[in-house]
Amino acid sequence: MWIIATLSAAFFQTLRFMLQKHLSTAGLSAGGSTFARFVFAAPVVVILLAFYLPGRGVALPHIGGSFLAYAVAGGAAQILATVCVVILFSHRNFAVGITFKKTEVIQTALAGFLILGEGIAVAGLFAILIGLIGVLVLSDMPALKGGLLRRMGNRATALGLLSGAFFAISAVCYRGASLEVGSPDPLLRAGITLCAVLLFQVVALGAYLRGFERGEITRVIYAWRVAGWVGLTSMAGSMSWFTAFTLMNAAYVNALGQIELIFALLASVLFFKEKITAREGIGIALISLSVLVLIAVL
């Protein structure tokens, strides 16, 4: 079951990014395509939770201030991460964008060492070095004028690395929030956390769009034929990840979840008709190898 859940999560996550890439090129801003992910998913999660509680014969568990703090922090980080990825799609092709997002695994290990003082094995340091080389290879844009440092210091590189950092923060916060829910049912903890985060994200991002991108919310609603699927695939992917982590050790789930890179390559070539250069292929291979090695030694 955990294998099925992980494959489902990787598939739905890739499909969601494909739909968001389509939305970002169909007149919606990065904020609007990100908002679509939340606004169409939230009602479905609320309804499912409303049926799940009486179906299991349990009341809504107690949630305190720590839960809300984790949920808000994780939700805000995920908004920023998703916006970074959507903007990144306008700079580089789909597969490269997804690979940059995957640096979240490497950045989480580095953050753990710098902030928490958690040791990293020699094999782990080797994996991080491979990933760093892969990022440098992937971020170099020879078409830009100037020296090597200027070419590597482009906006796409910054957006990719930022998205990975924000996704890493959101994952840690979601883990903390779910542990604060007073229930032994892991599916209920996941559902309540997801519901709280989505409601916060709808309100927060909706307020931003209302204040700074007038008319964008209306455009999202009008784009419901595609935007609605963004929300549904987002919800399916999130619940699949939570289910997989509930059933199996996270290291195995993350290792199998790297199949998302293969899904992304297929989407890039088959659906978006984008070409993967040899240099980009090398960068993708190096980052993928570093992630797999890092997970293996955790």
C-alpha positions in Angstrom: 0.0 0.0 0.0 2.8 2.5 0.7 4.3 1.8 -2.7 0.9 2.6 -4.3 0.5 5.7 -2.2 4.0 7.0 -3.1 3.6 6.4 -6.8 0.2 8.1 -6.6 1.7 11.1 -4.8 4.5 11.5 -7.4 2.1 11.2 -10.3 -0.5 13.7 -9.0 2.3 16.1 -8.0 3.7 16.1 -11.5 0.3 16.4 -13.0 -0.4 19.4 -10.8 2.8 21.2 -11.8 1.9 20.5 -15.5 -1.5 22.1 -15.0 0.0 25.1 -13.1 2.5 25.5 -16.0 -0.4 25.6 -18.4 -2.2 28.2 -16.2 0.9 30.4 -15.9 1.0 30.6 -19.7 -2.8 31.1 -20.1 -3.1 34.6 -18.6 -2.9 33.9 -14.9 -0.1 35.3 -12.7 2.1 33.1 -10.5 0.0 34.1 -7.6 -3.2 33.3 -9.4 -2.1 29.8 -10.5 -0.9 29.2 -7.0 -4.2 30.4 -5.5 -6.0 27.9 -7.8 -4.2 25.1 -6.1 -5.6 26.0 -2.8 -9.1 27.5 -3.4 -10.4 24.5 -5.3 -8.9 21.9 -3.0 -10.0 23.4 0.4 -13.8 22.8 0.0 -13.2 19.1 -1.0 -10.9 18.5 2.1 -13.5 20.2 4.4 -16.3 18.0 3.0 -14.2 14.8 3.3 -13.2 15.7 6.9 -16.9 16.4 7.8 -17.9 12.9 6.6 -14.8 11.2 8.1 -15.3 12.4 11.7 -18.9 11.0 12.1 -18.0 8.0 10.0 -15.3 7.1 12.5 -17.4 8.0 15.4 -15.0 10.6 16.8 -15.1 14.2 17.7 -12.7 16.9 16.4 -9.5 16.5 18.4 -8.0 19.3 20.5 -5.6 21.6 18.6 -3.6 24.3 20.4 -1.4 27.2 19.6 1.6 25.2 18.6 -0.5 23.4 15.9 -1.7 26.7 14.5 1.8 28.2 14.5 3.3 25.2 12.6 0.3 25.2 10.2 0.6 28.9 9.4 4.4 28.8 9.0 4.2 25.7 6.8 1.4 27.2 4.7 3.2 30.4 4.2 6.4 28.6 3.2 4.5 26.4 0.7 2.9 29.5 -0.9 6.3 31.0 -1.4 7.7 27.8 -2.7 4.9 27.2 -5.2 5.1 30.8 -6.5 8.9 30.3 -7.0 8.3 27.1 -9.0 5.6 28.7 -11.2 7.8 31.7 -12.0 10.7 29.3 -12.7 8.7 27.6 -15.4 8.9 30.8 -17.5 12.7 30.7 -17.4 13.6 27.1 -17.8 11.9 23.9 -19.1 9.5 21.8 -17.0 11.9 18.9 -16.1 14.7 21.3 -15.0 12.2 23.2 -12.8 11.0 20.1 -11.0 14.7 19.0 -10.5 15.5 22.3 -8.9 12.6 21.8 -6.5 14.1 18.4 -5.6 17.0 20.2 -4.0 14.7 20.5 -0.9 16.1 17.1 0.3 19.7 18.4 0.1 18.8 21.7 1.7 17.0 20.0 4.6 20.1 18.0 5.5 22.2 21.2 5.4 19.7 23.1 7.5 19.7 20.3 10.1 23.5 20.5 10.4 23.6 24.3 10.6 20.6 24.9 12.8 20.2 21.7 14.8 23.8 20.6 14.9 22.9 17.2 13.4 26.0 15.3 12.1 26.4 14.3 8.5 28.2 11.2 7.6 31.0 11.2 5.0 28.7 9.6 2.5 26.2 12.3 3.2 28.8 15.0 2.6 29.7 13.2 -0.7 26.1 13.3 -1.7 25.8 17.0 -1.0 28.9 17.7 -3.1 27.5 15.7 -6.0 24.3 17.8 -5.7 26.2 21.0 -5.6 28.0 20.1 -8.8 24.7 19.2 -10.4 23.2 22.5 -9.4 26.1 24.4 -10.8 25.9 22.5 -14.1 22.2 23.0 -14.3 22.3 26.6 -13.4 24.9 27.7 -15.9 23.2 29.4 -18.9 25.8 29.7 -21.7 23.4 31.8 -23.8 23.8 34.7 -21.3 26.7 37.1 -21.9 29.4 37.5 -19.3 31.6 35.3 -17.2 30.8 32.0 -15.6 29.8 33.5 -12.2 27.3 35.9 -13.9 25.8 33.1 -16.0 25.3 30.9 -12.9 23.9 33.8 -10.9 20.8 34.0 -12.9 17.2 34.4 -11.7 16.2 30.8 -12.5 18.9 29.5 -10.2 17.8 31.7 -7.3 14.1 30.8 -7.8 14.9 27.0 -8.0 17.0 27.1 -4.8 14.5 29.2 -3.0 11.7 26.9 -3.9 13.6 23.9 -2.5 14.3 25.8 0.8 10.7 26.9 1.2 9.4 23.4 0.5 11.8 22.0 3.1 10.6 24.4 5.7 6.9 23.6 4.9 7.6 19.9 5.2 9.1 20.3 8.7 6.3 22.5 9.8 3.6 20.1 8.6 5.2 17.3 10.4 5.3 19.4 13.6 1.6 20.4 13.1 0.4 16.9 12.7 2.2 15.7 15.8 0.3 18.4 17.8 -3.1 17.0 16.9 -4.5 15.0 19.8 -5.5 11.8 18.0 -3.9 8.4 17.5 -5.4 8.2 14.0 -2.7 9.2 11.5 -5.1 9.8 8.7 -7.2 12.1 10.9 -4.1 14.0 11.9 -3.1 14.4 8.3 -6.6 15.5 7.2 -6.9 18.1 10.0 -3.5 19.5 9.2 -4.2 19.7 5.5 -7.6 21.3 6.1 -6.1 24.0 8.4 -3.3 24.7 6.1 -5.5 25.0 3.0 -8.0 27.4 4.8 -5.1 29.6 5.9 -3.6 29.6 2.4 -6.9 30.5 0.8 -7.4 33.5 3.1 -3.8 34.7 3.1 -3.2 34.4 -0.7 -6.7 35.6 -1.4 -6.1 38.8 0.6 -2.8 39.4 -1.2 -4.4 39.0 -4.6 -7.3 41.2 -3.6 -4.9 44.0 -2.5 -2.2 43.7 -5.1 -3.5 41.8 -8.1 -7.0 43.2 -8.7 -9.1 40.9 -10.9 -6.8 37.9 -10.5 -9.3 36.0 -8.3 -12.0 36.5 -10.9 -9.7 35.2 -13.6 -8.9 32.1 -11.5 -12.6 31.4 -11.1 -13.2 31.8 -14.8 -10.4 29.3 -15.4 -12.1 26.7 -13.3 -12.0 24.1 -16.1 -8.2 23.8 -15.6 -7.8 25.5 -12.2 -10.3 23.1 -10.6 -8.1 20.1 -11.6 -5.1 21.9 -10.1 -6.9 21.9 -6.8 -8.1 18.3 -7.0 -4.7 16.9 -8.1 -3.0 19.0 -5.3 -5.4 17.5 -2.7 -4.9 13.9 -4.1 -1.1 14.4 -4.1 -1.0 15.8 -0.5 -3.2 13.0 0.9 -1.1 10.4 -0.9 2.2 11.7 0.6 0.7 11.8 4.1 -0.6 8.3 3.7 2.7 6.9 2.4 4.6 8.5 5.3 2.1 7.0 7.7 2.6 3.5 6.4 6.3 3.4 5.8 9.7 4.9 6.8 10.1 8.3 5.2 13.5 7.3 3.7 11.9 4.6 1.6 9.0 6.8 0.6 11.4 9.6 -0.5 13.6 7.2 -2.4 10.7 5.8 -4.4 9.3 9.3 -4.8 12.2 10.2 -7.0 10.2 8.6 -9.8 8.6 12.1 -10.1 11.8 13.1 -12.0 11.0 10.5 -14.6 7.4 11.6 -14.8 8.7 15.2 -15.2 11.0 14.2 -18.1 8.2 12.4 -19.8 5.9 15.4 -19.4 8.6 17.8 -20.6 9.2 15.8 -23.8 5.8 14.4 -24.6 3.4 17.2 -23.5 5.4 20.4 -23.7 7.6 19.4 -26.6 10.6 20.7 -24.8 14.1 19.5 -25.5 16.5 18.4 -22.8 20.1 19.4 -23.6 23.0 17.2 -22.8 24.2 19.6 -20.1 20.7 19.8 -18.5 20.6 16.0 -18.6 23.9 15.7 -16.8 22.7 18.2 -14.1 19.5 16.3 -13.6 21.4 13.0 -13.3 23.8 14.4 -10.8 21.1 16.0 -8.6 19.0 12.8 -8.8 22.1 10.7 -7.8 22.9 13.0 -4.9 19.3 12.8 -3.5 19.3 9.0 -3.7 22.7 8.7 -2.0 21.7 11.2 0.7 18.4 9.3 1.4 20.3 6.0 1.5 22.6 7.2 4.3 20.0 8.8 6.5 
